Amino acid sequence: MRKQVVSKGFKTVGNEINFFKNLKQLPLAELVYQTKRIQLQLQLPKGAVNQELSYYATQLDNCNAFFLKHIDLGHYLEMNDSYLDEYYFTRKENSKGFLHQEHNYLFDIEFNTPADMLLAEFKASTRMVAFIENKIKSLQGNSIDSKFDIQCLASKTDIVELIYSLVASGAIKCEIKELAKAFEHILQIELGDVYRTFVEIRARNKDNAKFLDSLKVALVTRMKETDN
């Protein structure tokens, strides 16, 4: 597209405006949008759901800050105005400078206008807002506490005993601390120092696995009741 524009130019100012305001935006806005999505995913924290939600909320704030920073152009685009098109979307206005934008380093005086890249960022940021909002809704919808009403009546020591038994048996393969975090999230409790709690469990004079023993008794009792 650049080669054709540079070599042939445009027959009329209207043709030039249409190219930079409409035609070029199709690939350019898509390029900016995909770049933003890649950056978003690369910087996404790997951790608990609340960390991801916090990150996405910050990214939404950044999008809103961008729109606020360029509110005049945003209002112009929103109203479908055209009286400044010759300034925004023709190359002859490049001598007067171009609007500050995120991808200024891509600016090419022969293939950009003062606002064509900024318009692409507007289009891409609008799509990013929708993308981020969907991510937030998905995370909130998949969170345990939004789907289930769970009340943990076991003690923290009991839960730590269960966690260690699951890892020790090979039933679940992960680090103790990772499984502890999962139980904290699912049960909405704070387990504290699970390693210290395990030391206390080991120090019991007898019945080191009393919670597991009680689970077995409870399960067998439930089976008998069901049979009856």
C-alpha positions in Angstrom: 0.0 0.0 0.0 2.8 2.4 0.9 4.6 1.8 -2.5 1.5 2.6 -4.4 0.7 5.7 -2.4 4.2 7.0 -2.6 4.6 6.3 -6.4 1.1 7.3 -7.6 -0.3 9.6 -5.0 -4.0 10.7 -5.0 -6.0 12.5 -7.7 -8.0 14.5 -5.2 -7.8 15.6 -1.5 -11.0 13.6 -0.9 -9.4 10.4 -2.2 -6.4 11.0 0.2 -8.7 11.6 3.1 -10.7 8.5 2.3 -7.6 6.3 2.1 -6.1 7.4 5.4 -9.3 7.7 7.3 -11.0 4.5 6.1 -9.1 2.2 3.8 -5.7 2.1 5.6 -7.5 1.7 8.9 -8.6 -1.8 8.0 -5.2 -3.4 8.3 -3.6 -0.7 10.5 -6.2 -0.9 13.3 -6.1 -4.7 13.2 -2.3 -4.6 13.5 -2.4 -2.2 16.5 -5.2 -4.3 18.2 -3.3 -7.6 17.8 -0.1 -6.0 19.2 -2.0 -4.7 22.2 -3.5 -8.1 22.8 -0.1 -9.8 22.7 1.4 -7.2 25.1 -1.6 -7.7 27.4 -1.2 -11.5 27.6 2.6 -11.3 27.9 2.3 -9.0 30.9 -0.5 -11.0 32.6 0.5 -12.1 36.1 0.6 -15.8 36.7 -1.2 -16.3 39.9 -4.5 -16.1 41.7 -7.7 -14.9 40.1 -7.7 -11.7 42.1 -4.3 -10.8 40.7 -5.5 -11.2 37.2 -8.7 -9.2 37.9 -6.6 -6.4 39.4 -4.3 -6.5 36.3 -7.2 -6.3 33.9 -8.8 -3.5 35.9 -5.6 -1.5 35.6 -5.5 -2.1 31.8 -9.1 -0.7 31.6 -8.0 2.4 33.5 -5.2 2.8 30.9 -7.6 2.6 28.1 -9.9 5.2 29.7 -6.8 7.4 30.3 -6.0 7.2 26.6 -9.5 8.2 25.6 -9.5 11.1 28.1 -6.1 12.3 26.9 -7.4 12.6 23.3 -10.9 13.6 24.1 -11.0 16.3 21.4 -10.3 13.8 18.6 -12.5 11.3 20.3 -15.4 13.7 20.3 -14.7 14.6 16.6 -14.8 11.0 15.6 -17.9 10.3 17.8 -19.8 13.1 16.1 -18.7 11.9 12.6 -17.4 15.4 11.9 -15.4 16.1 8.7 -14.5 19.7 8.9 -10.9 18.9 10.2 -10.4 15.9 7.9 -8.0 17.8 5.7 -5.8 18.5 8.7 -6.1 15.1 10.3 -6.0 12.8 7.3 -3.8 14.4 4.6 0.0 14.3 4.4 0.4 18.0 3.5 -0.4 18.8 7.1 2.6 16.8 8.3 4.8 19.9 8.3 2.6 21.3 11.1 3.4 18.3 13.3 1.3 15.3 14.2 -0.6 14.3 17.3 1.2 12.5 20.0 0.5 8.8 19.9 1.7 5.5 21.2 3.4 4.3 18.0 5.2 7.5 16.9 8.3 5.5 16.1 6.3 4.0 13.1 5.6 7.5 11.7 6.5 7.8 8.0 6.1 11.2 6.6 5.2 9.7 3.2 2.7 7.2 4.5 1.2 8.8 7.6 -1.0 11.8 8.4 -1.2 13.7 11.7 -3.9 11.4 13.0 -4.2 8.2 11.0 -2.2 6.2 13.5 -4.0 7.8 16.4 -7.3 6.8 14.8 -6.1 3.2 14.6 -5.3 3.3 18.3 -8.8 4.6 19.0 -10.3 1.7 17.1 -7.9 -0.8 18.7 -8.4 0.5 22.2 -12.2 0.4 21.8 -11.9 -3.3 20.9 -9.5 -3.8 23.8 -12.0 -2.5 26.2 -14.5 -5.1 25.1 -11.9 -7.8 25.1 -10.8 -7.0 28.7 -14.3 -6.7 30.0 -15.0 -10.2 28.6 -11.9 -11.5 30.3 -13.1 -10.0 33.6 -16.6 -11.5 33.2 -15.1 -14.9 32.5 -12.8 -14.8 35.5 -15.6 -13.7 37.8 -17.9 -16.3 36.3 -15.4 -19.0 36.9 -14.5 -18.1 40.4 -15.6 -20.7 43.0 -17.3 -18.3 45.4 -19.6 -17.0 42.6 -20.9 -20.5 41.8 -20.9 -22.4 45.1 -21.9 -21.7 48.6 -19.3 -23.6 50.6 -18.9 -23.4 54.4 -15.8 -25.0 55.8 -16.4 -26.5 59.3 -13.1 -28.4 59.6 -10.3 -26.8 61.5 -7.2 -25.4 59.7 -5.2 -28.2 61.1 -7.6 -30.7 59.6 -7.3 -29.1 56.2 -3.5 -29.1 56.4 -3.5 -32.8 57.3 -5.7 -33.4 54.2 -3.4 -31.3 52.0 -0.3 -33.2 53.0 -1.9 -36.6 52.6 -3.0 -35.7 49.0 0.5 -34.7 48.1 2.2 -37.5 50.0 0.0 -40.2 48.4 0.6 -38.9 44.9 -3.1 -38.2 44.4 -2.3 -34.6 43.5 1.1 -33.7 42.1 2.2 -30.2 43.2 3.9 -28.2 45.9 2.3 -28.1 49.3 2.1 -24.3 49.2 0.3 -24.3 45.8 -2.3 -26.8 47.0 -2.7 -24.8 50.2 -3.4 -21.7 48.1 -6.0 -23.6 46.1 -7.8 -24.8 49.3 -7.7 -21.2 50.6 -9.4 -19.9 47.5 -12.0 -22.7 47.3 -12.9 -22.7 51.0 -12.3 -18.9 51.5 -10.1 -19.4 54.5 -6.6 -18.5 55.7 -4.4 -21.5 56.5 -1.5 -19.5 57.8 1.9 -21.2 58.0 1.1 -24.7 56.8 4.6 -26.0 57.4 4.4 -25.0 61.0 1.0 -26.7 61.3 2.4 -29.9 59.8 5.2 -29.9 62.5 2.5 -29.7 65.1 0.6 -32.6 63.5 3.8 -34.7 63.6 4.3 -33.9 67.2 1.0 -35.4 68.3 1.5 -38.3 70.8 -1.0 -40.4 69.0 -3.5 -40.3 66.1 -1.2 -38.3 63.8 -3.8 -38.7 61.1 -6.9 -38.4 63.2 -8.8 -36.2 60.6 -8.2 -38.8 57.9 -9.3 -41.5 60.2 -12.5 -39.6 60.9 -13.1 -39.1 57.2 -12.8 -42.9 56.7 -15.3 -43.6 59.5 -17.7 -40.9 58.1 -17.6 -42.4 54.6 -18.1 -46.0 55.8 -21.1 -44.8 57.9 -22.6 -43.0 55.0 -22.3 -46.1 52.8 -24.0 -48.2 55.5 -26.8 -45.7 55.8 -27.3 -45.6 52.1 -27.4 -49.4 51.9 -30.1 -49.4 54.7 
